[in-house]
Amino acid sequence: MTHLIETPHSTHPKRPFFLRRGPMENIATVIIALGFLMLFQPFLLVLYTYSLAVLLAGTIMFIIVSKFSE
């Protein structure tokens, strides 16, 4: 006598990459870290100039993406 084990299948289709919470939070974290590194590097003024904009963009992206469902 054999028993078959059925695995539950999700009824909703898989979301596109840019709508998934996990990967997008990781990308936002990398952008924040990039802005932080740009802020504290002493070599290029252009990187320092745009560091706050990059830091804020990553932070806003993280706040928005954290509202996505799992």
CHARMM-style PDB file with segment names, atoms N, HN, CA, C and O in Angstrom:
ATOM      1  N   MET     1       0.831  -1.166   0.000  1.00  0.00      PROA
ATOM      2  CA  MET     1       0.000   0.000   0.000  1.00  0.00      PROA
ATOM      3  C   MET     1       0.892   1.252   0.000  1.00  0.00      PROA
ATOM      4  O   MET     1       1.694   1.451   0.913  1.00  0.00      PROA
ATOM      5  N   THR     2       0.748   2.056  -0.993  1.00  0.00      PROA
ATOM      6  HN  THR     2       0.097   1.895  -1.735  1.00  0.00      PROA
ATOM      7  CA  THR     2       1.563   3.270  -1.082  1.00  0.00      PROA
ATOM      8  C   THR     2       0.711   4.490  -0.802  1.00  0.00      PROA
ATOM      9  O   THR     2      -0.448   4.572  -1.209  1.00  0.00      PROA
ATOM     10  N   HSD     3       1.300   5.419  -0.111  1.00  0.00      PROA
ATOM     11  HN  HSD     3       2.242   5.353   0.220  1.00  0.00      PROA
ATOM     12  CA  HSD     3       0.625   6.682   0.189  1.00  0.00      PROA
ATOM     13  C   HSD     3       1.309   7.799  -0.580  1.00  0.00      PROA
ATOM     14  O   HSD     3       2.531   7.939  -0.553  1.00  0.00      PROA
ATOM     15  N   LEU     4       0.526   8.560  -1.239  1.00  0.00      PROA
ATOM     16  HN  LEU     4      -0.467   8.447  -1.261  1.00  0.00      PROA
ATOM     17  CA  LEU     4       1.065   9.693  -1.965  1.00  0.00      PROA
ATOM     18  C   LEU     4       0.965  10.941  -1.092  1.00  0.00      PROA
ATOM     19  O   LEU     4      -0.079  11.237  -0.511  1.00  0.00      PROA
ATOM     20  N   ILE     5       2.040  11.634  -1.023  1.00  0.00      PROA
ATOM     21  HN  ILE     5       2.888  11.393  -1.495  1.00  0.00      PROA
ATOM     22  CA  ILE     5       2.045  12.888  -0.261  1.00  0.00      PROA
ATOM     23  C   ILE     5       1.909  14.031  -1.243  1.00  0.00      PROA
ATOM     24  O   ILE     5       2.740  14.212  -2.133  1.00  0.00      PROA
ATOM     25  N   GLU     6       0.870  14.781  -1.070  1.00  0.00      PROA
ATOM     26  HN  GLU     6       0.195  14.633  -0.347  1.00  0.00      PROA
ATOM     27  CA  GLU     6       0.647  15.906  -1.959  1.00  0.00      PROA
ATOM     28  C   GLU     6       1.194  17.170  -1.321  1.00  0.00      PROA
ATOM     29  O   GLU     6       0.959  17.446  -0.145  1.00  0.00      PROA
ATOM     30  N   THR     7       1.914  17.918  -2.104  1.00  0.00      PROA
ATOM     31  HN  THR     7       2.106  17.694  -3.059  1.00  0.00      PROA
ATOM     32  CA  THR     7       2.428  19.193  -1.610  1.00  0.00      PROA
ATOM     33  C   THR     7       1.461  20.299  -2.013  1.00  0.00      PROA
ATOM     34  O   THR     7       0.939  20.288  -3.128  1.00  0.00      PROA
ATOM     35  N   PRO     8       1.222  21.231  -1.137  1.00  0.00      PROA
ATOM     36  CA  PRO     8       0.302  22.312  -1.488  1.00  0.00      PROA
ATOM     37  C   PRO     8       0.926  23.236  -2.535  1.00  0.00      PROA
ATOM     38  O   PRO     8       2.084  23.638  -2.423  1.00  0.00      PROA
ATOM     39  N   HSD     9       0.158  23.548  -3.517  1.00  0.00      PROA
ATOM     40  HN  HSD     9      -0.782  23.221  -3.608  1.00  0.00      PROA
ATOM     41  CA  HSD     9       0.612  24.458  -4.564  1.00  0.00      PROA
ATOM     42  C   HSD     9       0.010  25.826  -4.307  1.00  0.00      PROA
ATOM     43  O   HSD     9      -1.150  25.947  -3.912  1.00  0.00      PROA
ATOM     44  N   SER    10       0.804  26.841  -4.534  1.00  0.00      PROA
ATOM     45  HN  SER    10       1.746  26.743  -4.855  1.00  0.00      PROA
ATOM     46  CA  SER    10       0.266  28.185  -4.338  1.00  0.00      PROA
ATOM     47  C   SER    10      -0.707  28.509  -5.468  1.00  0.00      PROA
ATOM     48  O   SER    10      -0.486  28.151  -6.625  1.00  0.00      PROA
ATOM     49  N   THR    11      -1.763  29.180  -5.111  1.00  0.00      PROA
ATOM     50  HN  THR    11      -1.942  29.470  -4.171  1.00  0.00      PROA
ATOM     51  CA  THR    11      -2.785  29.492  -6.104  1.00  0.00      PROA
ATOM     52  C   THR    11      -2.487  30.784  -6.848  1.00  0.00      PROA
ATOM     53  O   THR    11      -3.051  31.033  -7.913  1.00  0.00      PROA
ATOM     54  N   HSD    12      -1.604  31.608  -6.292  1.00  0.00      PROA
ATOM     55  HN  HSD    12      -1.146  31.406  -5.426  1.00  0.00      PROA
ATOM     56  CA  HSD    12      -1.292  32.859  -6.972  1.00  0.00      PROA
ATOM     57  C   HSD    12      -0.011  32.708  -7.785  1.00  0.00      PROA
ATOM     58  O   HSD    12       0.904  31.992  -7.378  1.00  0.00      PROA
ATOM     59  N   PRO    13       0.056  33.380  -8.935  1.00  0.00      PROA
ATOM     60  CA  PRO    13       1.266  33.276  -9.757  1.00  0.00      PROA
ATOM     61  C   PRO    13       2.447  33.970  -9.071  1.00  0.00      PROA
ATOM     62  O   PRO    13       2.265  34.840  -8.219  1.00  0.00      PROA
ATOM     63  N   LYS    14       3.630  33.574  -9.452  1.00  0.00      PROA
ATOM     64  HN  LYS    14       3.777  32.867 -10.144  1.00  0.00      PROA
ATOM     65  CA  LYS    14       4.842  34.154  -8.876  1.00  0.00      PROA
ATOM     66  C   LYS    14       4.980  35.610  -9.323  1.00  0.00      PROA
ATOM     67  O   LYS    14       4.785  35.937 -10.493  1.00  0.00      PROA
ATOM     68  N   ARG    15       5.320  36.474  -8.366  1.00  0.00      PROA
ATOM     69  HN  ARG    15       5.478  36.209  -7.415  1.00  0.00      PROA
ATOM     70  CA  ARG    15       5.445  37.891  -8.669  1.00  0.00      PROA
ATOM     71  C   ARG    15       6.725  38.167  -9.440  1.00  0.00      PROA
ATOM     72  O   ARG    15       7.701  37.426  -9.317  1.00  0.00      PROA
ATOM     73  N   PRO    16       6.725  39.240 -10.240  1.00  0.00      PROA
ATOM     74  CA  PRO    16       7.974  39.638 -10.910  1.00  0.00      PROA
ATOM     75  C   PRO    16       9.034  40.031  -9.882  1.00  0.00      PROA
ATOM     76  O   PRO    16       8.711  40.331  -8.733  1.00  0.00      PROA
ATOM     77  N   PHE    17      10.271  40.027 -10.293  1.00  0.00      PROA
ATOM     78  HN  PHE    17      10.533  39.783 -11.226  1.00  0.00      PROA
ATOM     79  CA  PHE    17      11.393  40.288  -9.382  1.00  0.00      PROA
ATOM     80  C   PHE    17      11.269  41.639  -8.691  1.00  0.00      PROA
ATOM     81  O   PHE    17      11.552  41.751  -7.498  1.00  0.00      PROA
ATOM     82  N   PHE    18      10.850  42.662  -9.425  1.00  0.00      PROA
ATOM     83  HN  PHE    18      10.621  42.571 -10.394  1.00  0.00      PROA
ATOM     84  CA  PHE    18      10.805  44.008  -8.855  1.00  0.00      PROA
ATOM     85  C   PHE    18       9.612  44.227  -7.925  1.00  0.00      PROA
ATOM     86  O   PHE    18       9.470  45.312  -7.363  1.00  0.00      PROA
ATOM     87  N   LEU    19       8.757  43.228  -7.752  1.00  0.00      PROA
ATOM     88  HN  LEU    19       8.872  42.346  -8.208  1.00  0.00      PROA
ATOM     89  CA  LEU    19       7.646  43.336  -6.807  1.00  0.00      PROA
ATOM     90  C   LEU    19       7.807  42.405  -5.603  1.00  0.00      PROA
ATOM     91  O   LEU    19       6.899  42.292  -4.780  1.00  0.00      PROA
ATOM     92  N   ARG    20       8.950  41.745  -5.500  1.00  0.00      PROA
ATOM     93  HN  ARG    20       9.688  41.836  -6.168  1.00  0.00      PROA
ATOM     94  CA  ARG    20       9.195  40.863  -4.361  1.00  0.00      PROA
ATOM     95  C   ARG    20       9.914  41.634  -3.259  1.00  0.00      PROA
ATOM     96  O   ARG    20      10.829  42.414  -3.522  1.00  0.00      PROA
ATOM     97  N   ARG    21       9.491  41.405  -2.049  1.00  0.00      PROA
ATOM     98  HN  ARG    21       8.748  40.771  -1.836  1.00  0.00      PROA
ATOM     99  CA  ARG    21      10.002  42.175  -0.915  1.00  0.00      PROA
ATOM    100  C   ARG    21      11.475  41.884  -0.611  1.00  0.00      PROA
ATOM    101  O   ARG    21      12.273  42.810  -0.467  1.00  0.00      PROA
ATOM    102  N   GLY    22      11.828  40.626  -0.515  1.00  0.00      PROA
ATOM    103  HN  GLY    22      11.179  39.874  -0.632  1.00  0.00      PROA
ATOM    104  CA  GLY    22      13.179  40.248  -0.108  1.00  0.00      PROA
ATOM    105  C   GLY    22      14.280  40.794  -1.000  1.00  0.00      PROA
ATOM    106  O   GLY    22      15.172  41.487  -0.510  1.00  0.00      PROA
ATOM    107  N   PRO    23      14.243  40.500  -2.300  1.00  0.00      PROA
ATOM    108  CA  PRO    23      15.314  40.995  -3.173  1.00  0.00      PROA
ATOM    109  C   PRO    23      15.367  42.524  -3.251  1.00  0.00      PROA
ATOM    110  O   PRO    23      16.449  43.107  -3.318  1.00  0.00      PROA
ATOM    111  N   MET    24      14.214  43.160  -3.243  1.00  0.00      PROA
ATOM    112  HN  MET    24      13.335  42.686  -3.188  1.00  0.00      PROA
ATOM    113  CA  MET    24      14.206  44.617  -3.348  1.00  0.00      PROA
ATOM    114  C   MET    24      14.715  45.272  -2.073  1.00  0.00      PROA
ATOM    115  O   MET    24      15.340  46.330  -2.139  1.00  0.00      PROA
ATOM    116  N   GLU    25      14.461  44.668  -0.910  1.00  0.00      PROA
ATOM    117  HN  GLU    25      13.953  43.808  -0.857  1.00  0.00      PROA
ATOM    118  CA  GLU    25      15.041  45.202   0.328  1.00  0.00      PROA
ATOM    119  C   GLU    25      16.553  45.077   0.296  1.00  0.00      PROA
ATOM    120  O   GLU    25      17.256  45.966   0.776  1.00  0.00      PROA
ATOM    121  N   ASN    26      17.064  43.989  -0.261  1.00  0.00      PROA
ATOM    122  HN  ASN    26      16.493  43.266  -0.651  1.00  0.00      PROA
ATOM    123  CA  ASN    26      18.513  43.826  -0.374  1.00  0.00      PROA
ATOM    124  C   ASN    26      19.116  44.877  -1.306  1.00  0.00      PROA
ATOM    125  O   ASN    26      20.174  45.434  -1.014  1.00  0.00      PROA
ATOM    126  N   ILE    27      18.451  45.143  -2.414  1.00  0.00      PROA
ATOM    127  HN  ILE    27      17.592  44.690  -2.651  1.00  0.00      PROA
ATOM    128  CA  ILE    27      18.941  46.161  -3.345  1.00  0.00      PROA
ATOM    129  C   ILE    27      18.920  47.536  -2.695  1.00  0.00      PROA
ATOM    130  O   ILE    27      19.861  48.312  -2.859  1.00  0.00      PROA
ATOM    131  N   ALA    28      17.854  47.848  -1.957  1.00  0.00      PROA
ATOM    132  HN  ALA    28      17.089  47.218  -1.824  1.00  0.00      PROA
ATOM    133  CA  ALA    28      17.774  49.132  -1.258  1.00  0.00      PROA
ATOM    134  C   ALA    28      18.876  49.261  -0.216  1.00  0.00      PROA
ATOM    135  O   ALA    28      19.440  50.342  -0.046  1.00  0.00      PROA
ATOM    136  N   THR    29      19.188  48.187   0.474  1.00  0.00      PROA
ATOM    137  HN  THR    29      18.730  47.309   0.335  1.00  0.00      PROA
ATOM    138  CA  THR    29      20.258  48.206   1.464  1.00  0.00      PROA
ATOM    139  C   THR    29      21.611  48.456   0.805  1.00  0.00      PROA
ATOM    140  O   THR    29      22.442  49.182   1.350  1.00  0.00      PROA
ATOM    141  N   VAL    30      21.832  47.866  -0.350  1.00  0.00      PROA
ATOM    142  HN  VAL    30      21.157  47.276  -0.792  1.00  0.00      PROA
ATOM    143  CA  VAL    30      23.082  48.092  -1.087  1.00  0.00      PROA
ATOM    144  C   VAL    30      23.174  49.551  -1.536  1.00  0.00      PROA
ATOM    145  O   VAL    30      24.252  50.143  -1.478  1.00  0.00      PROA
ATOM    146  N   ILE    31      22.070  50.136  -1.977  1.00  0.00      PROA
ATOM    147  HN  ILE    31      21.194  49.656  -2.024  1.00  0.00      PROA
ATOM    148  CA  ILE    31      22.066  51.536  -2.390  1.00  0.00      PROA
ATOM    149  C   ILE    31      22.370  52.449  -1.202  1.00  0.00      PROA
ATOM    150  O   ILE    31      23.112  53.422  -1.340  1.00  0.00      PROA
ATOM    151  N   ILE    32      21.801  52.140  -0.042  1.00  0.00      PROA
ATOM    152  HN  ILE    32      21.198  51.350   0.070  1.00  0.00      PROA
ATOM    153  CA  ILE    32      22.093  52.918   1.169  1.00  0.00      PROA
ATOM    154  C   ILE    32      23.577  52.814   1.508  1.00  0.00      PROA
ATOM    155  O   ILE    32      24.213  53.823   1.810  1.00  0.00      PROA
ATOM    156  N   ALA    33      24.130  51.615   1.461  1.00  0.00      PROA
ATOM    157  HN  ALA    33      23.614  50.795   1.215  1.00  0.00      PROA
ATOM    158  CA  ALA    33      25.554  51.427   1.760  1.00  0.00      PROA
ATOM    159  C   ALA    33      26.431  52.166   0.753  1.00  0.00      PROA
ATOM    160  O   ALA    33      27.461  52.730   1.123  1.00  0.00      PROA
ATOM    161  N   LEU    34      26.031  52.164  -0.507  1.00  0.00      PROA
ATOM    162  HN  LEU    34      25.195  51.705  -0.807  1.00  0.00      PROA
ATOM    163  CA  LEU    34      26.772  52.886  -1.537  1.00  0.00      PROA
ATOM    164  C   LEU    34      26.775  54.384  -1.245  1.00  0.00      PROA
ATOM    165  O   LEU    34      27.812  55.038  -1.356  1.00  0.00      PROA
ATOM    166  N   GLY    35      25.618  54.924  -0.874  1.00  0.00      PROA
ATOM    167  HN  GLY    35      24.776  54.392  -0.784  1.00  0.00      PROA
ATOM    168  CA  GLY    35      25.550  56.335  -0.510  1.00  0.00      PROA
ATOM    169  C   GLY    35      26.402  56.663   0.692  1.00  0.00      PROA
ATOM    170  O   GLY    35      27.024  57.724   0.740  1.00  0.00      PROA
ATOM    171  N   PHE    36      26.442  55.771   1.664  1.00  0.00      PROA
ATOM    172  HN  PHE    36      25.936  54.909   1.626  1.00  0.00      PROA
ATOM    173  CA  PHE    36      27.270  55.953   2.853  1.00  0.00      PROA
ATOM    174  C   PHE    36      28.751  55.974   2.474  1.00  0.00      PROA
ATOM    175  O   PHE    36      29.499  56.829   2.948  1.00  0.00      PROA
ATOM    176  N   LEU    37      29.176  55.042   1.626  1.00  0.00      PROA
ATOM    177  HN  LEU    37      28.569  54.347   1.241  1.00  0.00      PROA
ATOM    178  CA  LEU    37      30.566  55.011   1.186  1.00  0.00      PROA
ATOM    179  C   LEU    37      30.918  56.248   0.367  1.00  0.00      PROA
ATOM    180  O   LEU    37      32.021  56.781   0.489  1.00  0.00      PROA
ATOM    181  N   MET    38      29.994  56.701  -0.458  1.00  0.00      PROA
ATOM    182  HN  MET    38      29.098  56.268  -0.556  1.00  0.00      PROA
ATOM    183  CA  MET    38      30.230  57.914  -1.244  1.00  0.00      PROA
ATOM    184  C   MET    38      30.400  59.135  -0.332  1.00  0.00      PROA
ATOM    185  O   MET    38      31.170  60.044  -0.642  1.00  0.00      PROA
ATOM    186  N   LEU    39      29.696  59.147   0.765  1.00  0.00      PROA
ATOM    187  HN  LEU    39      29.071  58.408   1.017  1.00  0.00      PROA
ATOM    188  CA  LEU    39      29.745  60.267   1.696  1.00  0.00      PROA
ATOM    189  C   LEU    39      31.096  60.353   2.407  1.00  0.00      PROA
ATOM    190  O   LEU    39      31.583  61.451   2.677  1.00  0.00      PROA
ATOM    191  N   PHE    40      31.695  59.222   2.708  1.00  0.00      PROA
ATOM    192  HN  PHE    40      31.299  58.330   2.489  1.00  0.00      PROA
ATOM    193  CA  PHE    40      32.908  59.217   3.508  1.00  0.00      PROA
ATOM    194  C   PHE    40      34.190  58.926   2.734  1.00  0.00      PROA
ATOM    195  O   PHE    40      35.222  58.647   3.344  1.00  0.00      PROA
ATOM    196  N   GLN    41      34.148  58.984   1.424  1.00  0.00      PROA
ATOM    197  HN  GLN    41      33.310  59.210   0.928  1.00  0.00      PROA
ATOM    198  CA  GLN    41      35.374  58.800   0.666  1.00  0.00      PROA
ATOM    199  C   GLN    41      36.022  60.167   0.431  1.00  0.00      PROA
ATOM    200  O   GLN    41      35.311  61.147   0.208  1.00  0.00      PROA
ATOM    201  N   PRO    42      37.357  60.253   0.475  1.00  0.00      PROA
ATOM    202  CA  PRO    42      38.021  61.553   0.356  1.00  0.00      PROA
ATOM    203  C   PRO    42      38.584  61.863  -1.032  1.00  0.00      PROA
ATOM    204  O   PRO    42      39.345  62.820  -1.173  1.00  0.00      PROA
ATOM    205  N   PHE    43      38.233  61.084  -2.062  1.00  0.00      PROA
ATOM    206  HN  PHE    43      37.614  60.307  -1.948  1.00  0.00      PROA
ATOM    207  CA  PHE    43      38.943  61.201  -3.327  1.00  0.00      PROA
ATOM    208  C   PHE    43      38.224  62.036  -4.382  1.00  0.00      PROA
ATOM    209  O   PHE    43      38.850  62.889  -5.013  1.00  0.00      PROA
ATOM    210  N   LEU    44      36.944  61.818  -4.586  1.00  0.00      PROA
ATOM    211  HN  LEU    44      36.436  61.126  -4.074  1.00  0.00      PROA
ATOM    212  CA  LEU    44      36.230  62.472  -5.675  1.00  0.00      PROA
ATOM    213  C   LEU    44      35.098  63.338  -5.130  1.00  0.00      PROA
ATOM    214  O   LEU    44      34.224  62.860  -4.408  1.00  0.00      PROA
ATOM    215  N   LEU    45      35.130  64.611  -5.486  1.00  0.00      PROA
ATOM    216  HN  LEU    45      35.841  64.999  -6.073  1.00  0.00      PROA
ATOM    217  CA  LEU    45      34.112  65.539  -5.012  1.00  0.00      PROA
ATOM    218  C   LEU    45      32.746  65.220  -5.617  1.00  0.00      PROA
ATOM    219  O   LEU    45      31.722  65.438  -4.970  1.00  0.00      PROA
ATOM    220  N   VAL    46      32.718  64.710  -6.845  1.00  0.00      PROA
ATOM    221  HN  VAL    46      33.550  64.533  -7.370  1.00  0.00      PROA
ATOM    222  CA  VAL    46      31.445  64.403  -7.493  1.00  0.00      PROA
ATOM    223  C   VAL    46      30.703  63.286  -6.750  1.00  0.00      PROA
ATOM    224  O   VAL    46      29.476  63.315  -6.657  1.00  0.00      PROA
ATOM    225  N   LEU    47      31.438  62.305  -6.223  1.00  0.00      PROA
ATOM    226  HN  LEU    47      32.435  62.282  -6.299  1.00  0.00      PROA
ATOM    227  CA  LEU    47      30.792  61.251  -5.441  1.00  0.00      PROA
ATOM    228  C   LEU    47      30.223  61.818  -4.152  1.00  0.00      PROA
ATOM    229  O   LEU    47      29.120  61.460  -3.738  1.00  0.00      PROA
ATOM    230  N   TYR    48      30.982  62.705  -3.520  1.00  0.00      PROA
ATOM    231  HN  TYR    48      31.878  62.996  -3.856  1.00  0.00      PROA
ATOM    232  CA  TYR    48      30.501  63.345  -2.290  1.00  0.00      PROA
ATOM    233  C   TYR    48      29.268  64.196  -2.571  1.00  0.00      PROA
ATOM    234  O   TYR    48      28.349  64.253  -1.755  1.00  0.00      PROA
ATOM    235  N   THR    49      29.250  64.854  -3.719  1.00  0.00      PROA
ATOM    236  HN  THR    49      29.997  64.808  -4.382  1.00  0.00      PROA
ATOM    237  CA  THR    49      28.135  65.730  -4.082  1.00  0.00      PROA
ATOM    238  C   THR    49      26.828  64.962  -4.184  1.00  0.00      PROA
ATOM    239  O   THR    49      25.790  65.446  -3.732  1.00  0.00      PROA
ATOM    240  N   TYR    50      26.862  63.778  -4.767  1.00  0.00      PROA
ATOM    241  HN  TYR    50      27.705  63.385  -5.134  1.00  0.00      PROA
ATOM    242  CA  TYR    50      25.638  63.002  -4.982  1.00  0.00      PROA
ATOM    243  C   TYR    50      25.365  61.980  -3.885  1.00  0.00      PROA
ATOM    244  O   TYR    50      24.391  61.233  -3.974  1.00  0.00      PROA
ATOM    245  N   SER    51      26.202  61.931  -2.856  1.00  0.00      PROA
ATOM    246  HN  SER    51      26.993  62.538  -2.784  1.00  0.00      PROA
ATOM    247  CA  SER    51      26.053  60.904  -1.829  1.00  0.00      PROA
ATOM    248  C   SER    51      24.742  61.036  -1.056  1.00  0.00      PROA
ATOM    249  O   SER    51      24.090  60.030  -0.776  1.00  0.00      PROA
ATOM    250  N   LEU    52      24.352  62.250  -0.713  1.00  0.00      PROA
ATOM    251  HN  LEU    52      24.882  63.067  -0.941  1.00  0.00      PROA
ATOM    252  CA  LEU    52      23.114  62.421   0.046  1.00  0.00      PROA
ATOM    253  C   LEU    52      21.898  62.017  -0.788  1.00  0.00      PROA
ATOM    254  O   LEU    52      20.961  61.411  -0.269  1.00  0.00      PROA
ATOM    255  N   ALA    53      21.912  62.351  -2.073  1.00  0.00      PROA
ATOM    256  HN  ALA    53      22.673  62.843  -2.495  1.00  0.00      PROA
ATOM    257  CA  ALA    53      20.797  61.966  -2.944  1.00  0.00      PROA
ATOM    258  C   ALA    53      20.691  60.444  -3.054  1.00  0.00      PROA
ATOM    259  O   ALA    53      19.587  59.899  -3.040  1.00  0.00      PROA
ATOM    260  N   VAL    54      21.821  59.759  -3.164  1.00  0.00      PROA
ATOM    261  HN  VAL    54      22.717  60.202  -3.176  1.00  0.00      PROA
ATOM    262  CA  VAL    54      21.819  58.296  -3.259  1.00  0.00      PROA
ATOM    263  C   VAL    54      21.351  57.691  -1.938  1.00  0.00      PROA
ATOM    264  O   VAL    54      20.570  56.739  -1.926  1.00  0.00      PROA
ATOM    265  N   LEU    55      21.831  58.247  -0.833  1.00  0.00      PROA
ATOM    266  HN  LEU    55      22.465  59.020  -0.843  1.00  0.00      PROA
ATOM    267  CA  LEU    55      21.438  57.764   0.490  1.00  0.00      PROA
ATOM    268  C   LEU    55      19.931  57.923   0.712  1.00  0.00      PROA
ATOM    269  O   LEU    55      19.271  57.010   1.208  1.00  0.00      PROA
ATOM    270  N   LEU    56      19.402  59.071   0.347  1.00  0.00      PROA
ATOM    271  HN  LEU    56      19.938  59.813  -0.056  1.00  0.00      PROA
ATOM    272  CA  LEU    56      17.961  59.306   0.506  1.00  0.00      PROA
ATOM    273  C   LEU    56      17.134  58.424  -0.427  1.00  0.00      PROA
ATOM    274  O   LEU    56      16.080  57.922  -0.036  1.00  0.00      PROA
ATOM    275  N   ALA    57      17.606  58.235  -1.657  1.00  0.00      PROA
ATOM    276  HN  ALA    57      18.462  58.643  -1.975  1.00  0.00      PROA
ATOM    277  CA  ALA    57      16.884  57.375  -2.602  1.00  0.00      PROA
ATOM    278  C   ALA    57      16.815  55.938  -2.082  1.00  0.00      PROA
ATOM    279  O   ALA    57      15.772  55.291  -2.176  1.00  0.00      PROA
ATOM    280  N   GLY    58      17.923  55.443  -1.537  1.00  0.00      PROA
ATOM    281  HN  GLY    58      18.770  55.968  -1.460  1.00  0.00      PROA
ATOM    282  CA  GLY    58      17.926  54.093  -0.970  1.00  0.00      PROA
ATOM    283  C   GLY    58      17.013  53.974   0.232  1.00  0.00      PROA
ATOM    284  O   GLY    58      16.335  52.961   0.405  1.00  0.00      PROA
ATOM    285  N   THR    59      16.992  55.007   1.066  1.00  0.00      PROA
ATOM    286  HN  THR    59      17.543  55.830   0.926  1.00  0.00      PROA
ATOM    287  CA  THR    59      16.141  54.985   2.249  1.00  0.00      PROA
ATOM    288  C   THR    59      14.665  55.020   1.871  1.00  0.00      PROA
ATOM    289  O   THR    59      13.863  54.268   2.425  1.00  0.00      PROA
ATOM    290  N   ILE    60      14.310  55.876   0.946  1.00  0.00      PROA
ATOM    291  HN  ILE    60      14.962  56.487   0.496  1.00  0.00      PROA
ATOM    292  CA  ILE    60      12.912  55.957   0.484  1.00  0.00      PROA
ATOM    293  C   ILE    60      12.505  54.656  -0.188  1.00  0.00      PROA
ATOM    294  O   ILE    60      11.388  54.177   0.009  1.00  0.00      PROA
ATOM    295  N   MET    61      13.404  54.080  -0.981  1.00  0.00      PROA
ATOM    296  HN  MET    61      14.311  54.468  -1.141  1.00  0.00      PROA
ATOM    297  CA  MET    61      13.109  52.801  -1.624  1.00  0.00      PROA
ATOM    298  C   MET    61      12.885  51.709  -0.576  1.00  0.00      PROA
ATOM    299  O   MET    61      11.971  50.896  -0.716  1.00  0.00      PROA
ATOM    300  N   PHE    62      13.704  51.686   0.462  1.00  0.00      PROA
ATOM    301  HN  PHE    62      14.446  52.347   0.576  1.00  0.00      PROA
ATOM    302  CA  PHE    62      13.554  50.680   1.509  1.00  0.00      PROA
ATOM    303  C   PHE    62      12.220  50.839   2.228  1.00  0.00      PROA
ATOM    304  O   PHE    62      11.552  49.849   2.523  1.00  0.00      PROA
ATOM    305  N   ILE    63      11.830  52.080   2.513  1.00  0.00      PROA
ATOM    306  HN  ILE    63      12.373  52.885   2.273  1.00  0.00      PROA
ATOM    307  CA  ILE    63      10.557  52.319   3.197  1.00  0.00      PROA
ATOM    308  C   ILE    63       9.385  51.839   2.347  1.00  0.00      PROA
ATOM    309  O   ILE    63       8.458  51.211   2.860  1.00  0.00      PROA
ATOM    310  N   ILE    64       9.426  52.132   1.061  1.00  0.00      PROA
ATOM    311  HN  ILE    64      10.178  52.642   0.645  1.00  0.00      PROA
ATOM    312  CA  ILE    64       8.332  51.728   0.160  1.00  0.00      PROA
ATOM    313  C   ILE    64       8.299  50.212   0.012  1.00  0.00      PROA
ATOM    314  O   ILE    64       7.234  49.600   0.104  1.00  0.00      PROA
ATOM    315  N   VAL    65       9.455  49.608  -0.214  1.00  0.00      PROA
ATOM    316  HN  VAL    65      10.320  50.106  -0.288  1.00  0.00      PROA
ATOM    317  CA  VAL    65       9.516  48.160  -0.462  1.00  0.00      PROA
ATOM    318  C   VAL    65       9.134  47.379   0.795  1.00  0.00      PROA
ATOM    319  O   VAL    65       8.586  46.282   0.689  1.00  0.00      PROA
ATOM    320  N   SER    66       9.411  47.917   1.974  1.00  0.00      PROA
ATOM    321  HN  SER    66       9.856  48.808   2.061  1.00  0.00      PROA
ATOM    322  CA  SER    66       9.086  47.183   3.185  1.00  0.00      PROA
ATOM    323  C   SER    66       7.578  47.054   3.386  1.00  0.00      PROA
ATOM    324  O   SER    66       7.137  46.261   4.218  1.00  0.00      PROA
ATOM    325  N   LYS    67       6.787  47.813   2.645  1.00  0.00      PROA
ATOM    326  HN  LYS    67       7.146  48.457   1.969  1.00  0.00      PROA
ATOM    327  CA  LYS    67       5.318  47.702   2.720  1.00  0.00      PROA
ATOM    328  C   LYS    67       4.787  46.585   1.816  1.00  0.00      PROA
ATOM    329  O   LYS    67       3.619  46.216   1.935  1.00  0.00      PROA
ATOM    330  N   PHE    68       5.615  46.037   0.914  1.00  0.00      PROA
ATOM    331  HN  PHE    68       6.564  46.337   0.817  1.00  0.00      PROA
ATOM    332  CA  PHE    68       5.192  44.954   0.025  1.00  0.00      PROA
ATOM    333  C   PHE    68       4.886  43.713   0.857  1.00  0.00      PROA
ATOM    334  O   PHE    68       5.457  43.515   1.930  1.00  0.00      PROA
ATOM    335  N   SER    69       3.987  42.891   0.353  1.00  0.00      PROA
ATOM    336  HN  SER    69       3.524  43.052  -0.519  1.00  0.00      PROA
ATOM    337  CA  SER    69       3.703  41.629   1.041  1.00  0.00      PROA
ATOM    338  C   SER    69       4.804  40.622   0.750  1.00  0.00      PROA
ATOM    339  O   SER    69       5.530  40.742  -0.237  1.00  0.00      PROA
ATOM    340  N   GLU    70       4.915  39.648   1.606  1.00  0.00      PROA
ATOM    341  HN  GLU    70       4.326  39.550   2.408  1.00  0.00      PROA
ATOM    342  CA  GLU    70       5.952  38.627   1.448  1.00  0.00      PROA
ATOM    343  C   GLU    70       5.645  37.817   0.268  1.00  0.00      PROA
ATOM    344  OT1 GLU    70       6.390  36.892  -0.056  1.00  0.00      PROA
TER     345      GLU     70
END
